[in-house]
Amino acid sequence: MKLQNKTTISGHQLSLALAGVLVACSLGLTGCSDPAAFQVNEAYIRAVEFKSDVTKPLMAETPETELSDVQIKNVSEVLEGLYGTPDNPNLPGGVGLNGFLSLRKLKVAAGPVTYSGDKDSLTGLESGLYRRHCAHCHGVTGDGHGPTAQFLNPYPRDYRMGQFKFKLTDADGTFKKPSKADFDHILMEGIPGTAMPSFRVLSGPEREAIIDYVIYLAMRGQTERALIQAAYDTANVNGEIDGNSEKILVRFNDDQYVSDDIEAIKEIVQPVILPWANGGNGTVQRTIEDAPAGWDSDESVEQGRKLFFQSKANCFSCHGQTGLGDGQTNLFDNWTLEHLGNEPGDAVGSADDGEIAGIPEYFYHNELAQMGVVKPRNIRPRNLRLGNYRGGRRPIDIYQRITGGIEGTPMPGNTKLTQQEAWSLVAYVMSLPYEATSRPKTAPSFQGVGTNK
């Protein structure tokens, strides 16, 4: 029986939000129908149990400690108190959001799809925008496991890590959260070379509601991961912790400890919220100075070509000698690395077992697929000869990819290049679709020679 939170939560105080779960747990109320539900991140639970560091492709043979059903249920109850449900979202208060997200916008984006006859009385917008436009790829939970996901290449983004590739908020080699302007740019332009289309046809208020909801799903996913890790750490300690013999995060049924437990949850949630909210202002995009004069001249292109093959830029090691993206073919992004049990390319089972990206095929189908993990795929460096750049084809977009990197992938931000050198690389990259790959640069061209006159 699924527990439903029927208490109206103001969102101003974290303790009030979690108190709603306490009421729901004590009353055991259920709805009259089957509402949408957020799926537990079982794949991350498994990764935490089997890996000392989930960011590295190394997995133990057996877990040191396994989370119990009671602990997993407790994590879900805490999450519901903080963030509500897909039909009735909430926001945790007292942790630094300060109006960064609008609960009214979330309620417009959330819930089942409605049509013109049923609009929000204040905004005049139809509700259910996320499920209408996004959930079939990104899933109700934002896990990237919607019904169409497995047929797409690349897979839809899993928001739950809180990592996003294409943005203008990175500088000095540090990945920062995307700004709302970054999300709006993606909605307006789409992502070329993927199934992510442009949503330019949506109105500004509709896009704003979807952006707030995507950030909300990312925050919720990051919080879930932090709570799972905390639950695992609690379970992994021998004996009791301050009388916590149940080894759960919040002891809702024990008045002696519930207040202290809620304060501990607040300490877990704040580091998730603050990088997003930034005091209510959100992440500020970096300032990129105008390109220097002559940045796309022949001399600049030639300088970029030299940098492409030098260690200072080292582009060729991944993108290949000719920029075709064939320099490294055994790379994985962070979303895949989390589920790999060994070093990329190393066999795990016998030769007869078959393997998928180093994972025995039987293990993937019997274990990982049942948890919603899509089939692992290599991430390929961009073929720069196509002129198709997922982060955008504007010179400033390519400059950002070079200097800011692409979060969640092996593409780093290069902080060693001068501004002029970075722009010369931009010029060379943008020239590659028009540069011959099969003929040396100094070879003469005989086109038009020897014609009869």
C-alpha positions in Angstrom: 0.0 0.0 0.0 1.5 3.3 -1.1 1.5 6.0 1.5 0.2 9.4 0.4 0.9 12.7 2.1 -2.5 14.4 2.5 -1.2 17.3 4.6 -0.9 20.7 3.0 2.7 21.7 3.4 3.6 25.4 3.4 7.2 24.9 2.4 8.4 27.7 4.8 10.0 25.4 7.3 11.7 22.0 6.7 10.2 20.6 9.9 6.7 21.4 8.7 7.4 19.6 5.4 8.6 16.5 7.1 5.8 16.7 9.6 3.5 16.0 6.7 5.1 12.7 6.2 4.7 11.9 9.9 0.9 12.5 9.5 0.8 10.4 6.4 2.7 7.5 8.0 0.5 7.5 11.1 -2.8 7.7 9.2 -1.8 5.4 6.3 -4.0 7.3 3.8 -4.3 6.3 0.2 -5.9 7.9 -2.8 -9.0 6.8 -4.6 -7.0 6.1 -7.8 -3.4 5.3 -8.7 -1.6 8.6 -9.0 1.8 9.0 -10.6 4.7 8.2 -8.3 8.4 8.9 -8.2 10.5 5.8 -8.8 13.1 4.9 -6.2 16.6 5.2 -7.6 17.4 1.5 -7.2 20.3 1.6 -9.5 22.1 4.2 -7.3 21.3 2.1 -4.2 23.0 -0.8 -5.8 26.0 1.3 -7.0 26.5 2.7 -3.4 26.3 -0.8 -1.9 28.8 -2.3 -4.3 31.2 0.7 -4.8 33.4 2.6 -2.4 33.4 5.4 -5.0 30.5 5.4 -7.4 32.4 7.8 -9.7 34.9 5.1 -10.6 34.4 1.9 -12.6 35.3 -0.6 -9.9 32.8 -2.8 -8.1 33.2 -5.2 -5.3 32.1 -8.8 -5.6 29.6 -8.6 -2.7 28.2 -5.5 -0.9 29.6 -4.6 2.5 26.2 -3.6 3.8 22.8 -3.7 2.1 20.0 -1.2 2.8 16.9 -2.7 4.2 13.4 -2.2 2.9 12.7 -0.2 6.0 15.6 2.2 5.3 14.7 2.6 1.6 11.1 3.3 2.6 12.3 5.9 5.1 14.3 7.6 2.4 11.2 7.8 0.2 9.1 9.2 3.1 11.6 11.9 3.8 11.8 12.8 0.1 8.0 13.0 -0.1 7.9 15.4 2.8 10.5 17.6 1.2 9.4 17.5 -2.5 5.9 16.1 -2.5 4.6 13.9 -5.4 4.4 14.2 -9.2 0.8 15.3 -8.8 1.4 17.6 -5.8 5.0 19.0 -5.7 6.4 20.8 -2.7 9.5 22.7 -2.0 11.7 22.3 1.2 11.8 25.5 3.2 14.6 26.9 5.4 17.4 25.5 3.3 18.3 28.5 1.1 15.8 28.4 -1.8 14.5 31.9 -1.0 12.0 32.0 -3.9 14.4 30.6 -6.5 11.7 28.2 -7.7 8.0 29.1 -7.9 5.7 26.5 -6.4 2.9 27.8 -8.6 5.0 27.2 -11.7 5.8 23.7 -10.5 2.1 22.9 -10.1 1.5 24.1 -13.6 4.2 21.9 -15.0 3.4 18.9 -12.8 0.4 16.7 -12.7 -1.7 15.0 -15.4 -2.1 16.7 -18.7 -5.1 19.1 -18.9 -6.5 20.9 -21.9 -7.9 24.3 -22.8 -11.0 23.8 -20.7 -9.0 23.4 -17.5 -6.5 26.2 -17.0 -4.8 27.5 -13.9 -6.9 30.4 -12.6 -4.0 32.7 -12.0 -1.5 31.9 -14.8 -4.1 31.0 -17.5 -1.9 28.0 -18.4 -2.8 24.4 -18.9 -1.2 22.1 -16.3 0.7 18.9 -16.9 3.2 20.6 -19.2 6.1 18.3 -18.2 4.2 15.1 -18.9 2.9 16.4 -22.2 6.2 17.5 -23.6 9.0 15.8 -21.6 8.1 12.7 -19.7 7.9 10.3 -22.7 11.7 10.7 -23.0 12.9 11.9 -19.5 10.4 9.9 -17.4 8.1 11.1 -14.7 10.9 10.9 -12.2 13.4 12.7 -14.5 15.5 9.6 -14.6 15.8 9.6 -18.4 13.9 6.3 -18.6 10.7 7.4 -20.4 9.0 4.9 -22.7 10.8 6.1 -25.8 14.3 6.4 -24.1 15.7 3.1 -25.1 15.1 3.8 -28.8 17.1 7.0 -28.8 20.8 7.7 -29.3 22.0 9.4 -27.3 19.7 8.6 -24.4 17.7 11.4 -22.8 19.3 13.1 -19.9 18.9 11.7 -16.4 18.4 14.8 -14.3 19.0 13.0 -10.9 22.8 13.7 -10.9 22.2 17.4 -11.2 24.7 17.5 -14.0 24.0 19.1 -17.4 26.3 19.3 -20.4 25.6 22.4 -22.3 25.6 25.7 -20.4 27.5 29.0 -20.1 28.2 28.9 -16.4 31.6 27.2 -16.3 34.8 29.1 -15.6 38.3 28.4 -14.2 37.9 24.7 -14.6 34.9 24.5 -12.1 31.6 23.1 -13.2 28.7 25.1 -11.9 25.0 24.6 -12.2 23.3 25.8 -15.3 21.3 29.1 -15.2 17.7 29.3 -16.1 18.9 31.2 -19.2 20.9 28.1 -20.2 17.8 25.9 -19.9 15.7 28.4 -21.9 18.4 28.4 -24.6 18.1 24.6 -24.8 14.3 24.7 -25.0 14.5 27.3 -27.7 17.2 25.8 -29.9 17.0 22.1 -29.0 20.1 19.9 -29.2 21.3 19.2 -32.8 22.1 15.6 -33.5 19.8 14.3 -30.7 16.1 13.7 -30.3 15.8 16.8 -28.1 13.7 19.2 -30.3 13.2 22.9 -30.1 10.2 24.0 -28.0 10.2 27.5 -29.5 6.4 27.1 -30.0 5.8 27.3 -26.3 5.1 30.6 -24.7 7.6 32.2 -22.3 5.5 31.4 -19.2 5.2 27.8 -20.3 8.9 27.4 -20.8 9.5 29.1 -17.4 7.3 26.5 -15.7 9.1 23.6 -17.4 12.5 25.0 -16.5 11.5 25.3 -12.8 10.2 21.8 -12.9 13.3 20.3 -14.4 15.5 22.1 -11.8 13.1 20.8 -9.1 13.5 17.2 -10.4 17.3 17.6 -10.5 17.3 18.9 -6.9 15.0 16.1 -5.8 17.3 13.5 -7.5 20.4 14.9 -5.9 18.7 15.0 -2.5 17.7 11.3 -3.0 21.2 10.4 -3.8 22.5 12.2 -0.7 19.9 10.6 1.5 20.7 7.1 0.1 24.4 7.7 0.9 23.5 8.9 4.4 21.3 5.9 4.9 24.1 3.6 3.8 26.6 5.3 6.1 24.2 4.9 8.9 23.7 1.2 8.2 27.4 0.7 7.7 28.3 1.7 11.3 28.3 -1.0 13.9 26.1 -0.6 16.9 23.7 2.3 17.6 24.2 5.9 16.7 22.7 8.2 19.4 20.2 5.6 20.2 19.2 5.0 16.6 18.9 1.3 16.8 16.6 1.3 13.7 19.4 2.9 11.7 17.0 5.1 9.7 17.3 8.7 8.9 14.2 10.1 10.5 12.5 8.3 13.4 9.0 9.7 12.8 7.5 7.6 15.6 9.9 8.7 18.3 9.3 12.2 19.7 12.7 12.0 21.5 14.7 12.0 18.3 12.5 13.3 15.4 13.5 16.9 15.8 17.2 16.2 15.8 16.8 13.9 12.8 15.0 16.6 10.9 17.9 19.0 11.6 20.3 16.4 10.3 18.2 16.2 7.1 18.4 19.9 6.7 22.2 19.6 6.8 22.0 17.1 4.0 19.6 19.2 1.8 21.4 22.5 2.0 24.5 21.5 0.1 22.2 20.4 -2.7 20.1 23.5 -2.8 22.7 26.3 -2.4 24.7 25.7 -5.6 21.4 26.0 -7.5 19.7 28.9 -5.7 22.7 31.2 -5.0 20.7 33.2 -2.5 17.6 33.2 -4.7 19.4 34.6 -7.7 20.3 31.3 -9.4 23.6 30.6 -11.1 25.1 33.6 -12.9 26.4 33.0 -16.4 30.1 33.7 -17.1 31.1 36.7 -19.0 33.0 35.9 -22.2 34.8 38.8 -23.8 34.3 39.6 -27.4 36.6 37.6 -29.8 39.8 39.5 -30.7 40.1 41.1 -34.1 41.1 38.6 -36.8 40.2 35.6 -34.7 39.0 33.8 -37.8 41.8 34.8 -40.1 43.9 32.3 -42.0 46.7 32.9 -39.6 44.4 32.2 -36.6 43.1 29.0 -38.2 46.7 27.9 -38.7 47.6 28.6 -35.1 44.5 26.6 -34.0 45.5 23.7 -36.2 48.9 23.6 -34.5 47.3 23.8 -31.0 45.0 21.0 -31.9 48.0 18.6 -32.2 50.0 20.1 -29.3 49.9 19.0 -25.6 48.6 22.4 -24.5 45.3 21.7 -26.2 45.6 18.0 -26.9 42.4 17.8 -28.9 43.6 15.1 -31.3 44.0 12.5 -28.6 40.2 12.2 -28.4 38.9 13.7 -31.6 41.5 11.9 -33.7 44.2 13.0 -36.1 41.7 14.1 -38.7 39.0 15.3 -36.3 36.6 12.5 -37.1 36.1 11.6 -33.4 38.0 8.3 -33.6 40.9 9.1 -31.2 39.2 7.5 -28.2 36.4 4.9 -28.6 36.3 3.3 -25.1 35.1 6.3 -23.1 31.9 6.6 -21.0 30.0 9.5 -19.5 29.3 9.8 -15.8 25.8 8.4 -16.1 27.2 5.1 -17.5 30.3 4.9 -15.4 28.2 4.7 -12.3 26.9 1.3 -13.3 30.1 -0.3 -14.8 31.6 -3.0 -12.7 35.1 -2.9 -14.2 37.5 -0.9 -16.2 36.1 0.0 -19.6 37.0 -2.6 -22.3 38.0 -5.3 -19.8 36.2 -8.6 -20.1 34.3 -9.7 -17.0 32.8 -13.1 -17.8 34.0 -15.8 -20.1 34.1 -15.2 -23.9 30.9 -17.2 -24.3 29.0 -14.9 -21.9 28.9 -11.9 -24.1 29.3 -8.5 -22.7 27.8 -5.0 -23.0 30.4 -2.3 -22.4 32.4 -4.6 -20.1 29.3 -5.9 -18.2 28.3 -9.5 -18.7 25.1 -9.5 -20.9 23.3 -11.9 -18.6 24.0 -9.6 -15.6 22.8 -6.6 -17.4 19.5 -8.2 -18.4 18.9 -10.0 -15.1 20.0 -7.2 -12.8 20.6 -3.7 -14.2 17.8 -3.7 -16.7 15.3 -4.6 -14.0 16.3 -1.4 -12.1 15.7 0.8 -15.1 19.4 1.1 -16.2 19.5 1.5 -20.0 22.0 -0.5 -22.0 25.4 1.0 -21.5 26.9 2.7 -24.6 30.3 4.3 -25.2 30.4 8.1 -25.5 32.1 9.1 -28.7 34.1 12.3 -29.1 32.4 14.7 -31.5 33.1 14.2 -35.2 34.2 17.8 -35.9 34.0 17.3 -39.7 30.2 17.2 -39.6 29.7 20.7 -38.4 27.1 19.4 -36.0 27.8 20.6 -32.5 25.3 19.6 -29.8 26.1 22.5 -27.6 25.4 25.0 -30.4 27.3 26.1 -33.6 27.8 29.8 -32.6 31.5 30.7 -32.1 30.8 31.5 -28.5 29.2 28.1 -28.0 32.4 26.4 -29.3 34.6 28.7 -27.2 32.6 27.6 -24.1 33.0 23.9 -24.9 36.8 24.4 -25.3 37.3 26.6 -22.2 34.5 25.4 -20.0 34.3 21.7 -20.9 31.3 19.4 -20.9 30.2 18.3 -17.5 29.6 14.6 -17.1 31.9 13.7 -20.0 35.6 13.2 -20.5 35.7 16.7 -22.2 37.6 18.9 -19.8 37.7 22.7 -19.6 41.0 24.0 -20.8 42.3 26.7 -18.5 45.9 26.8 -20.0 45.0 28.5 -23.2 45.1 32.3 -23.6 42.0 34.0 -24.9 43.6 34.4 -28.3 44.7 30.8 -28.4 41.2 29.6 -27.5 39.6 31.7 -30.2 42.1 30.3 -32.8 41.0 26.8 -31.8 37.4 27.9 -32.4 38.4 29.2 -35.8 40.2 25.9 -36.7 37.3 23.7 -35.4 34.8 25.8 -37.5 37.0 25.3 -40.6 37.3 21.5 -40.3 34.0 20.7 -42.2 35.6 22.5 -45.2 39.1 21.0 -44.9 40.0 18.0 -47.0 40.9 15.0 -45.0 42.3 12.7 -47.7 44.8 15.1 -49.4 47.8 16.7 -47.7 47.5 20.4 -47.2 50.4 21.2 -49.5 49.2 18.9 -52.4 48.5 20.8 -55.6 44.9 20.8 -56.9 44.6 20.0 -60.7 40.9 20.8 -60.9 40.1 22.6 -64.2 43.6 21.9 -65.6 43.9 20.3 -69.1 40.4 21.3 -70.3 40.0 21.7 -74.0 39.5 25.2 -75.3 
